[in-house]
C-alpha cells in the first residue's frame, strides 16, 4: 500500500484536466466527466505515475473508468520507480 492522499491525488488530476478539484469524486467517470478518450487516459496515467514516481501496468490502467478505481490501483498496485 502506498498511502496516497486522496485530496492531493484529485488535485493532480485537476491540474491535468483543468476541472476544479472539488468537482472530482471517486465516482467521477474519466471518459464522461473528465472528457478523456483512451489516449487521454494513458496521458493522465503517465502524468500521475510521473508525479508519484510509481509504475503500474498499462493493461490495468486501460481497465478503469472511475477516478476512485485509478486511485485504488496506484495505492494498491503501484510500485516505486527505480532510479
C-alpha positions in Angstrom: 0.0 0.0 0.0 1.4 3.4 -1.0 -0.7 5.6 1.4 -1.6 8.2 -1.3 -3.6 11.2 -0.1 -7.0 11.5 -1.9 -7.1 15.3 -1.9 -3.6 15.6 -3.3 -4.5 12.9 -5.9 -7.6 14.7 -7.1 -5.6 18.0 -7.3 -3.1 16.3 -9.6 -6.0 15.2 -11.8 -7.5 18.7 -11.6 -4.2 20.3 -12.8 -4.1 17.9 -15.7 -7.6 18.1 -17.0 -8.5 21.7 -15.9 -11.5 20.8 -13.8 -11.8 22.1 -10.3 -10.6 19.5 -7.8 -13.8 19.9 -5.7 -15.8 18.5 -8.7 -13.7 15.3 -8.7 -15.0 12.4 -6.7 -14.2 8.8 -6.5 -17.2 8.2 -8.8 -16.1 10.7 -11.4 -16.0 9.0 -14.8 -12.7 9.6 -16.6 -14.5 9.5 -20.0 -17.8 11.1 -19.5 -17.0 13.6 -16.7 -13.3 14.4 -17.4 -13.9 14.2 -21.2 -10.9 12.0 -21.8 -10.6 9.3 -24.5 -8.4 6.2 -24.2 -5.3 8.2 -25.3 -6.2 10.9 -22.8 -6.5 8.2 -20.1 -3.0 7.0 -20.8 -1.7 10.6 -20.8 -3.3 11.1 -17.4 -1.8 7.8 -16.2 1.6 8.9 -17.3 1.2 12.2 -15.6 0.1 10.7 -12.4 2.8 7.9 -12.3 5.5 10.5 -13.1 4.1 12.7 -10.3 4.1 9.9 -7.7 7.1 8.0 -9.1 5.1 4.8 -9.3 4.9 2.2 -12.0 1.6 0.4 -12.8 0.7 -1.9 -15.7 -0.9 -0.1 -18.7 -3.3 -3.0 -19.1 -4.6 -2.3 -15.6 -4.9 1.4 -16.4 -6.9 0.5 -19.6 -9.5 -1.3 -17.5 -10.5 1.6 -15.3 -13.3 4.2 -15.8 -13.6 5.9 -12.5 -11.2 8.2 -10.6 -11.5 6.1 -7.5 -10.5 3.0 -9.3 -7.4 4.8 -10.6 -6.6 6.0 -7.0 -7.0 2.4 -5.6 -4.9 1.0 -8.4 -2.0 3.2 -7.7 -2.4 3.0 -4.0 -2.5 -0.8 -4.0 -0.5 -2.0 -7.1 1.8 0.9 -7.8 5.4 0.0 -7.4 8.2 2.6 -6.8 10.2 3.6 -9.9 13.8 2.5 -9.6 16.2 5.4 -10.4 
